[in-house]
Amino acid sequence: MSENKAPHVAKFVYDFTEGNKDLKDLLGGKGANLAEMTNLGLPVPPGFTITTEACKVYLESGEEPTALRDEVSAHLDALEARMGKKLGQADDPLLVSVRSGAKFSMPGMMDTVLNIGLSDKSVQGLAKQAGDERFAWDSYRRLIQMFGKTVLGVEGDLFEEALEAAKAAKKVTVDTDLEAADLKKLVTTFKKIVKKEAGRDFPQDPREQMDLAIKAVFESWNGDRAKLYRRQERIPHDLGTAVNVCSMVFGNLGPDSGTGVAFTRDPASGHQGVYGDYLQNAQGEDVVAGIRNTVALAELEQIDKKSYDQLMQIMETLENHYKDLCDIEFTIERGRLWMLQTRVGKRTAGAAFRIATQLVDQGLIDETEALQRVTGAQLAQLMFPRFDEKAKVEQVGRGIAASPGAAVGKAVFDSYTAVKWSRSGEKVILVRRETNPDDLDGMIAAEGILTSRGGKTSHAAVVARGMGKTCVCGAEDLEVDTKRRRMTVPGGHVVEEGDVISIDGSTGKVYLGEVPVVPSPVVEYFEGRMHPGADDADELVEAVHRMMAFADRKRRLRVRANADNAEDALRARRFGAQGIGLCRTEHMFLGERREMVEKLILADTAAERESALSALLPLQKKDFVELFEAMDGLPVTIRLLDPPLHEFLPDITELSVRVALAESRQEPHENDLRLLQAVHRLHEQNPMLGLRGVRLGLVIPGLFAMQVRAIAEAAAERKAAKGDPRAEIMIPLVGTVQELEIVREEADKVIAEVQAATGTELKLAIGTMIELPRAALTAGQIAEAAEFFSFGTNDLTQTVWGFSRDDVEASFFTAYLEKGIFGVSPFETIDKDGVGSLVKAAAEAGRRTRPDLKLGVCGEHGGDPESVHFFHEAGLDYVSCSPFRIPVARLEAGRAATQSTGSDHR
């Protein structure tokens, strides 16, 4: 269930007995869960929580709220009365820990200080009361070390070096072998380090220790590591952290004491059992730091069966209460078990799917809640092949992780070689500075694509994702020389054509040699090659299968595919596509057909133009027949030609050189000269905002008419063959209704001619892409001539932001992300405030004009999990994405439909 939003309150401090698990906004995850365990009657050391509201005030003003000190004093007095001792008193001191606790778990990112209240005087009283001098001085040196580093900013290595020196002097290897006298000397050394580095003495006043530690925890919210973690996890920066002040219990009191972590299920696999680690005679940071070897949690049964049995009972109680995998921290103090923390545990993607279905089977959660326990990002992790983590590797570069997966092959530096070698049975990686439409054949043939330029929405990245092809872009440290067919990596090593390389599209890493690849059973399942069974892989497939069934039953959004040929369409259908939302016809004009397009562009007369179009017509028709057959009974949205015509012509520089050489040699070059003139005529400074889309259809007579005729004739042929073609014609880059009206009038005329010639009734919907701000702002007018809108959010993002997506990611997006201007690239996840507001406004305006207007999205955002939720909320009918992202979109559409009743399992 969703987090309860705490009401506006004046108080800044809550006792553990006052809160509950639903107050994470106010008390943070740790404080809310400590309160919940207290409410359940579990053994939690008494304490109190300072709210996130207090942190926000401190961070905004630089000062604590006026009322905070008095509230802390009142709660400290109550804690002291309950414990029967005063904070830091000389004879029997109360000691406390001060720990961070944000709403979302940020393990290790913020600060903690243990043993607050110890001083030169109280350490003596602690030793006397515990009957253990070594324990007292060990606790004191830990306080000075943590306080010095966390609160006073002393370099942590200085303390570690002093500790190592003390062990060396004693000729021991672990700190537990240091005796009380050794630790006393170490305390003296640590205090000298503090004095020298911090310019002040270690504070002896226990209340000053606590107050400074509280401020340090507040300030750690804006520490570099915490900000970086939040950016990576997409955690908002304005939440602030709570601070938990908890009475200390000690795991370092001897062999009958210890500390550990436990999971109610295996976070790696999801399997039920006893999972965790335990460390005798230790405090919590010893387990986390890994400075001593832990034992498996199961061994606690032999060490302390009473505590073990109690822990197992508590773990069952917590899992049944939270209805999820729980991550637990505990301490045993001289045979008495204390619970220090619990939270819904982080888990691998595979474990997430297994646990969700297990909990449904156990009756702890229903399907709706189960969908909130998994994410599209986790499903994507399960779908792509990956490198074996145990393999020895030699990393030579890193770029942008553009399309996930693991690919191994011989480096090749042009499309022709990629195709040639692939046909000979070789696995290849296509290496380019950047790719262009001419590289499509090579991209298809290659196992993966590596470029030294470009970003996540460059040509290489977009096409690779559409094909489910591994891609690393923008690896700037790699010097690609396509003429000499080689790549130079940092350090001077040269990768020649034919050398084997490996690229990881999930991390952006590039390796020399072959790294072993582990296949994904989940993709085999979606492809129909694997079915649920008994072994571990099949168990995962069964869990994914069930979660997809849940999502499909719950979702309102339909999911279509971006597919340009029958092969991709059939794969998309196997992956669960409910139609094609975007067929890019420009991909049908490459290869051998390029010369036909050149003839069209070079045509000087109407007869020449008609000849070129007539040659293209049957080829286009064949493409559409195959597509309609693959998607029989499902809608197929075909976008008429969109890119600038110069993309179909040779490079202006190369052509100029060719013409100049021919002239100097007095060789025939009339055709090249005509081509060069055409290239100059069509050359634009910013072609993406020039002669393309609907503008082409209006300027090149007969171009769109030819495509519409091919679509109509293909639909008629399929109907004659008893098929069920459901074609939709989409006009790109419309900015005003008048453009659409002119093209529509021509299209309607062509469709009528085909109907008359074939005797077949055709119902071809005609709509448009909304990809310009003006189109979004005048959507009400455009809807008068459109039966559907498909939001082209790639171009809409470009034109709203004024970004060139092929350039900006590599040039300044990294700086924008680091500075917090972006939480995530607006090309990756839709900008809800800017681009998103236009989508919503256009959808509403369009439906006011035409209530039955169909609305979809076909940009890259259609397969982005967070964006899918936005499109659901905006009331769209479908999203369209690359075939390999269809399962992700299906899952997220189901999650979006049930979000209001689901938990936030970040």
N, C-alpha and C positions, 0 to 999 in steps of 0.2 A: 504494500500500500504506500501511497505517497507520504512524504514527510509532512508533519503538521507544522504549519507556519506559526511560530510563537507570537503571541500578541505583543504590542508595544508595552514594555514594562520599565519601571523606574529602577528596580533593583538590579544589581550587577553581580551578585554572588548567590549561588544556590548550594545548599547542602546536598550530599549524595542521596539523602532521603527525600528530597523535594522534586527531583526531575524524573524523566523517563526516556525511553529510547526514541520517542517521536519528537524530541526537542533538540535534534542535531543542529538546526540552524542557530539556536541560542547557546547550547551547551557543548557543541562540537560532538564528533562521533565518540570520542573516548569518555567524555563526561556524561553524555546521555546513556551510554552503555554501562558505565559504572553505577549510575543511578538505577538503571533497569535491573542489574544484578543485585543491587541492594534491596530493591523492591521484591525480588524473588526469594530473598532470605539467604542468598549465597554469602560465603565468607569474604566480604570486601573490607579492607582496612578503611576506617572512617576518614572522611575528608570533605572537601567542598570544591566547587567549580566557579571560576570567574568567567563571565560570559563573553561571547564574541562581540557583543555590543560595546563592552568596555575596551576591547582591543581596537575596534573601529574608531572610538573616540580618541584613544591614545595615538593611533597612527595618523589621524586627521589633524590633531592639535599639537602633538608632541608632548602632551601631558595626560596623566591619568584623570578619569572623571573625579570631580570633587568628592563625591560620596564614596568612592571606592575604598579608600583607606579605612574609613570607619566601618564599612561593611565587612572588609577582610578581618578587621580587629574583632568584630562581634562573632564572626564564624570561627576565628582562631580561638577565642575565649571558650566557645562552646565545645570545640574539639579538645582543648586542654582539659576542660571539666570532665568530658567523657572519658578521656584517657588517664586522668588522674596525675598528670604531669605537665610541666610547662615547656614551651619551645626552648630548647637549648639550656635548660636549667643545669646547674653544675653537678648535682648529685645523681639525678635520674632523668636525663634529658628526653623530651619529645623531639623526634626528628621527623622531617617531612620531605617528600619529593615534590618538585615543581615540574610539571610535564605539559607539553603542548597537546592540543587536541582539536583539529579542524573538523568541519562537517564531513569532508571526504578524506579518507585515509591518505596520508602523505608520509609513508614510513621512512624515518631517518632524515626527513627534509628539514625539520625544525628542532628546537632545542629541548633538552631535559637536564635537570640537575637533581641528583640524589643526595641524601644524607644532610640536608640543610638543618642547621642547628648545632652542628659540631664546632667546637672551638678548642683553644688550648686548655680551657678549664673543663668543659663538658665531656671531652674525650676521656678524661679520667673517670668521671661518673659513669659513663657508658661502659668502660672496662670493668668497673666494680660491679655494676648491676648485671652485666652479661657473664661475669666470671671468666672473661676471655680478653686479655689485654691485646693480643694480636688482632682479634676481630675489630676492636675499637680503633686501633691505629690504621688498620687497612681501610676502614670506612672513612676515616679522616683524610687519608691521602687521596682517596677517590673523590671526596668532595672538593678538595683544593684543585685537583686536576680538572674536574668537570667544570667547576665554577670559573677557574682561571681561563679555560679555553672558551667556554660558552658566554660567560657574563663579562669578563674583563678583556676578551679578545687576545689572549696570549696564544702564541703558536703552539698547537698541540704536540708537535714533534719534540719540543723541548722537554715536556714531561715524559714522553715515551723514551727519549734518550736517557734521561735520568733514571727511569725505571730499569732500562736495560743495563745501565751501568751498575745499579745496585745488585741485579741478578748476577752480573758477571763477577762482581767483587765477592759475592757469596758462592760463586761457582754452581749456580742452579739455572734451570731453564724456564721454570714457570713461577709466576708470582706467588702462588700458594706456598712455595718453599721458603719464602722470606719470613723471618721471625719478627716478633714485636720490636726488638731493638733495631732491626734493619728498617722497619717501616717508620719508626720514630725519626731515624736519620733522613729517610726519604721525605717525610713531612717537612722537616727543616729545609731540605733542598728545594722542595716545591714552593715553599713560602718565599724563599730567596728569588726563585724564578719569577714569581708574581710581583714581588717588589721591584725587580729590575725591569721587567717587561711592561708592567702596567703602571709603574710609577706610584704605587700605593701598596699598603700592607693588605694582606688577606683580611677581610672584615671579621672581627670577633663577635660583633653584635648579631645574634641569630635573626632578629627581625629585619635588619639591614640586608642580611643574606637573602632572605625570602623576598623582600621587596625588589631588590636588584634582579633576582632570578625571574620574577614575574615580568618585569620590564623587558628582560632579554628574550623571553618567550614571545612577547608581543612583537618585538623587533625582528625576530627570526622569520615572521610571516613574509617580510619583504627581503629576506636573504636571497642571494643569487641562486642557490640551489633550489630553494622553495619556488621561486618565480619560474625557473626553467621547468621544474616538474609540473607546475600548474599549466604552463603552456603546452607541454607534451600531452597532458591528460585532459586538457580543455576544462580545467577547473577555473571558475571565475576568480578574479583577483580581488574582489571587494568583499569577500566573506569574512575575513579575519579569522583568528584562532582563539579558542577558549584556552584557559589555563587551569589545570587540575592540581590542587594542593592536597596531597594524600599522606596520611601517617605512614611512616616507614615500617616495613617488615623486612627481615633480614634473611637472605639465603646464604650469607657468608659466615654463619655461626658454627660451622663445623660439618662433619660428615652426615649428621642428621638434618641438615639444611641444604637448600639448593634452589635452583630456579630453572624454568623451562618454558617452552612454547609447545602448543598442541593444536592439532586440527581435528575436527570431528569427522572429516573424510580426507582422503589424499588430494591435496590441491593440484597435483600433477595429472592424476588420472580420473579422480572423482570416485574412486572405489572406497567402500566403507572399510574401516579398520582402525588400528591404533597408530597414529602418525604424529611425530613430533620429536623434540630433543630435550634432554635433561642434563644439567650440570650440577654436580654436588659442590657445596661450599663456594657459592658464587653469587654475584649480583647480576641483574638482567643484562647489563651491557657486555658482560663476559660472553654470553651466548651469541649476541648479535655481532660482536667484534671478531669472533672466531679465534681468540687468542689461546683458548684451550679446547681440546677435543671433547665434544659432548658424547653422550650415550643415547641410544634409541629410547624413545619414551617407554617402550614395552619393558625395558630393564628396570624402570622404576618399581615395577611389581615385586622384583626381588629385593630392591633396596629399601622400600618403605611401602609395604602392601596396603596398609591402612590409608595412606594418602593417595595411593594409586587407585584404590577402589572408590574413594570419595571423588577423585578427579573424573573417573569414568562416568560416575553417576551425574556429576555436574555437567559434563560434556553432553550427555544425552538430554539433560534438562534444557540446556541452552539451544541445542539444535532443534529440539521440538518446539521451543518457544520462539526462536527466530525463524524457524522453518527454512533453514539454509545452512550451508557449510559455515562453521564458526572457527575463527582463529583466536586462540586463547593464550594469555601470558599468566603465569602463576609463580608463586614463591612458596617454598616450604620452610618454615622457621621452627627448628627443633621439633619436627614431627607434626606441625600444625599447618594445614593448607590454607593459602590465601589467594584470592583471585584478583589480579591486578589490571586485567583488561580483557575485553572480548570485542570482536567486530565480525561482521560478515567478511569471510576471508577471500582474498584474491585467489584466482585460479587460472589454469591454462584454458585455452579455448575448448579443447576436447573435454576437460573436466566440467566446464560450464554446461555443455549440452548433456553430458551423462547425468550430472547432478539434478538438472532441471527435470528430466524425465523420471529419475528415481524418486524425487519428492512428490511428483504427481502420482506415481504408483503407490507410494506410502500414504497417500491421502492428506499430505501436509499442505499442498498447494493445488490450485486448479490450473487449467490450461492458460487462462488469462495471466495469472501470476507467473507461470513458467516462461511465457514469452518475454517477461521483463528480466529474466535471469540470464538471457543470452543476448548477443548483439550481432549486427551484421558484420562488424569489424572482426569479431571472433570467427564467424563463419568464413569470411574471406581468408583468414589465416589457415583454416583447415582445408581450403580448396586448392591452394597453390603448392606445387612441389617445393621442397626446401632442401638445403644442403645438410648433410650429416654434421651435426655439431661436434662430433668426436674426431672429425677428420683434421689432419694437419694442413694448414693453408698458408699461402704467401700472398698477403694483400698488397696490391700495388696502386690502388686508387680508390676514390669514392666520389660518386655523383649523387644525383637526385633519384630517389627510389620512385620511379615513374609508373611501373606496372609490376606487381608482385610476381614472385616465382624464382626458381633457380634454373639457370641455363648454362650448359657447358658445350663448347664447340670450338672449331678452328676459326681463328680470326680471318675474316675476308673484308675487303674494303670497297666493294662495289656490288650492285644488285645482280649483275650478270653472273659474276663468279659465285655468288651465294646460290643462285638457282642452279647453275651448272654443277657445282660440287654437291649440292643437296640431292640432285637427281642421280648422282653417282653413289649415293648412300652415305655421304659425309654429313656430320652435324656441324653447323657453322654458326658463328656469332657475327652479325653484320655490324661492322664498325664504321662510323661516319662522323664527320664534324657535326652535321645535322642531316636529317632526312628530308625528302620532298616527295611529291606524288610519284615521281619516276622510280622511287626505291621500293614501291609497294610489292612488286614480285619478289624482290630480295628479302623484304621483311617477312613475307609469308613463308618463304623457304627457310628462313633462319630459325634457330632455336630461341634466339634472343637478339635484342638490339642494344648497342652501346654507342652513345654520342658524346662528344666533348662539349657540345653547346645545347642550349634549350632547357626548358623546364617541364613541369608536370602537365602542362597543356600544350606543349610543342607538338608538331606533327608526329614525331616518333612516339611520344607518350600517348597521345589520343588514339592513334591507329593501333598501337601495341595493346592498349587496354581493350579496344574493341575486339581484337583477335584473341585475347587471353594470352598474349605473348609477353614474356619477360622483357623488361626494358629498364635501362639505367641511362639517364640523360644528364647533360651538364657536368660531366667529369672533367673539369677544367684543367686538372693537373696532367691529364693525358694529352700528349701532342700527336694528333692524328695527321698522317701524311698519306693521302689517298693516292697521289701520283707515284710515290715510291713504295706504296703498299706496305706501310709499316706504322707502328705506334710506339712512341717513346714514353716510358713511364718514369716517375720520379726516381732519381738515382742513376738515370742514364740507360737502364736496360731497354733493349729494343725488342718489341714483339713484331716478328715478321709475319707476313701472310702465311697461314698454315699452322702457326703456333697455337696451341690450345690455351684458351682462357675460360674463366668461369665468372658469371655475373649474378648478383643477388638483387633482384628487383624489389625485395622487401626492405633491404637496408641500404641499397645503393653501392655496395662494396664490389670491387673488381679484384679478381685473383688470377695469378699465373697458374697454369696447369689445370688439371681436372680435379674438381672437388666432387666427391660422391653425392648423388642426389637421392633423396627419399621421396617416392611418389605419394600422391594424396589419394586415399581410398574414397574420400568424399566426392571428388570429381568423377571417379569411376562409377560411383553410385548415380550421380546426376546424368552421366552419359549412358546409363543402363547396363554397365559392365559389371556391377557389383550389387549384390542384394544382401539384406540383413541376414546375419548368421550368428555363429557361436563364438568365434575368436575375438580378440580385442579390437581389431580394426572393424570388424563387422558390428560389434557392439556400438562403436562410435557412429557408424553409418545408420544403425537402427535409431539412435538418439537424434541424429540430424533429420532423418526421415520423419520421425514423429513431430519434431518441432516445426518442420516445414508444413506438415499437415495441419498443425494447430494454427499457424500463421495464415494459411490459405483459407481456413474456415472463418477467421476473424476479420481479415482485411477488407476494406472498401476499395482502395486503390487497385486498379488493374496494372499489370506490369507487361510492357512490350519490350521489343528488342530494337537496337540500332543494328541493322543488317543490310548488306548490299548485294548479297548473292544467295543462291539456294543453299549452299553448304552452310553458311552462317545461320541462315533461317532455320534449317533443320536442327542444327545444334541448339539454337535458341529455344526451339519448340521442346526439345528434350529437357532443357533446363527449366521449362515451365512458362515460357513466354506466351502471352495471350494475344499476339499479333506483332506487327512491325510498326514501331512508332517513327522510325526514320530510315528510309532507304536513300542513300546519297548517290544520285545518278552520276556525279562527276567521276566516281570510281569506275564507271562502266566505259569511260572514254579514254582509258589508258592503254598501254601496250600497242597492239597492232592498229587499234582504232585512232591512235593519235594523229596519224597522217590524214585521216578523214576530217578530223577537226581542223587541222592545218589548212586543208582545202577550203573548208567552210570560212575560215578567217580570211584567207587570201582571195576569196571569190570577189571578182570585179563586177560580175553581172548577176542578174536574178537567175539566169539559167545555170550558171556555175554553182550558185548557192543552193538551188533546188536539187542539183545533181548530188552535191555533198550530203544534203539532208536525206535524200532518197536512199543513199548508200548506208546511212546510219539507222534509218527507220527499222529495217528487218532485224538488225542486231539488237537494238533497244527492245523490240517486241519479244525476241527470244529470251532476253534477260528477264522480262516481266512475266512471261509465261512460266518460266522455271520458278520464279519467286512466288507467284500465285499458287502454283502446284504445291510447293513446300509448305505454304501457309494457308492451305485450303480451308475455308470456313472462318478464317480470322482476318481482321483488318490489316491492310498493308498501306502505310502512308508513304507516298513517294514524293520526295522533294525534287522539284525541277532544278536544272543546272544552276549551281550557286557560285562557284569560285570565279575569279577574274580570268578572262580568256588567255591572258599572257602566260598563265601557268601551263598551258598546253603548247607553248612555243619554246624554242631553245633559249638558253641563257644568252642575254644580250652581249656579254663580253666575249663568250666563246664564239658566238656567231659573227661578231665584228672581226675577230681575229681570223676566222675562216674566210670571210669575204676579202679581207685585206691580203691574205696569203694567195688566194685565187687570183686576185687582180695583179699582184706582183709577178705571178707566174704565168699570167695571161691564160688562165684555165677557165672553162665554162663555169659560171656561178649565178646564172639568172635566177634560179629558184631560191638560192640562199640570199640573194639580194632582195628579192620580194619578201622573203621571211624577215629579213632585217628591217625592212621598211615597215612591215606589219608590227614587229616588236616595238619599234620606235613609236609607231602610231598608238599602240595600246599601252605603252609604258606609263606608269603612274607612280607618284611619290608615295602614296599610301593606298595601295590597291585594295586593301580590305574595306576601305571606305569609298571605293570608286565604282567602276563599271562591273558589277556583279549582281547576282540574284535577279530580282524582278526587272532590274534595269537592263540586263542582257536580253530578256524576253521582249522588251519594248524596243530595243535598238537593233537587234539581229532578227530581221523578219523571218518567220517560219520556224525558229529554233524551238520555242515552247510548244508550238502547234505540232511539230514533229513528235515531241516527247508525249504530249497528250494523246496523239493518234496511236502511238505505240502502246500506251497504257490501255486505251480503249479497245484496240484490236486484240491485245493479249487477253483482256477480260472476256471479250466476246468468244475467243477461241476456247478458253477454259469453260465457259458456260456451255458451249456446244459439246464439250467433252464431259458434260454432267458434273463439272466442278462448281465450286462456290467461291468465286473471287470477290473480295471485298476491298476494292481499291479506293484510296483517298489521295487526292492530288494536292500537294502543298506548294504554295508560291512563297519563295524565300525573300527576305529583306524588304518586305513591304513597309513603307513609311507613311503612306496616305491611301485612303480608300479608293481614290481615283485610279491608282496603279492596279489595284486588285480588280476593279471593275472592268478595266480594259482587257486584262489577261483573261478574266473569267468569261467575258463575252466571246473571245476567240476560242477558249476551251469548250464552252457550251456548244458552239457551232461545230467544232470538230467532232465532239461526242455524238451530236445529232447525225452527222454524216456517217459515222461508223455504225450507228444504230440502223440507219436506213439501208446501208450497204449489206449488213449482216442479218438484218431482221431480228436482232437481239436487243432486248430492253436492258439498258445499262444504268445502274444507279451509282454514279461516281461522285462522292462528296468532294467539294473543293473548299479548301481552307488556306490558312497562311501561317507562317512562322511569325511570332512576336519576338523580335530580337533587336529592335531599335527603341530607344526611349519614346520617340514620337508615336510609334505604333502602340505602345502601351498607354500613352496619354490620350490617344484618340481611338481606343479600342471599341468604344461604343459605336462610332461611325463605321469602323472596319468590319464589325460584326454584321452589318447590313449586307455585306457581300461575301461573308465567310460562314461556312457551316461548322468549322472547327478552328481552334487556335492551338498551336503547339509552341510553347515557349522555348526559344533557342537561347538558353541561359549562358552559353559560352560567349556569344557575341553581345548579348544584353549586358553581361558583366563588363566586357571590354568597353562598350559605348557608354555605360553609366559611369564607370570609373575613369574613362579616358586612358585605359591601359592597353598596350599591345601585348597580348598574352604570350607571344613568341619571344618577347624580349625582357619583360619586367621581372619574371621570376628569377632569372639569372643575374639581373643587374642590382635590384634593390630590395626584393622581397625578404631576403634573409635579415637585412637591417630592420625592416618593418616588423618582422616577427620578433626579433630580439628586443626591440624597443616597446613591444606591446601594442603597436598600432593595429596589427592584426593578431587575432588569436589563432587564426588559420587562414590560409590563402583563400580569397574570395572565389578563385577558380575551382577550388576543391570542395568547399562547403558554401552554400549560397549565402550571400550578404542579406540577411533578413531585413535590416533597416532600410537599405537602399534599393538593391535589385528586387528583394522580396516584396517591398511595399509596392513597386510597380507591377509585379506579377499579381498581387492581390487586387490592386486597383483595376488592372486590365480585365481580370477574371470577372469582377463584379460588374464593370461597365459593359462588358461583352454580353453577359447574361441578362442585363437589364434590357438590352436591345433584342437579344435572341435567347429566350429562356432555355431552349434545348441545345445551346451551344456546347459542343464537346471540348473539353480542355485537357491538354496534356503537356508534358515537358520532354524534350529530347536532347537537352544539353548534357554535359558530363555530370551535372548534379543529379541526374535521374537515378544514378546508382550509388550516390553518397548517402550513408545512413541518416545523418542529421538532416540533410536536405529533404529526404523522403518524408520525414515527419512534418516538415514545413509544408510540403505540397499537399499532404493529407489535410492539414489544418486550413490551407487556402482553398480547399474544396475542389481540387483538380480531379479529373476522372482517371488519369493514368500517368505513370512515369515510363520513360523508355531509356534503356541503357544498353551497354555492350552485353553480348550473350553471357559472358562469364560473371557479370555482376547481377544477373537476373535473380539467382537465389538470394543474394544479399538484399535486393530491393523487395522481393516477396516477403522475406522475414521481417524487414523493417516496416513494411506496410502493415503487417499483422501487429507488430509492436505499437505502431502509431495508433491503430484503431483501439488498442486496449490500454494506452498510456495513462489515461486518467485514473485507472484503477490499479496500476502497477507500481512496484517499488522502484526507487532510484538505486540501481546497483552499479554505480560507477566503479 
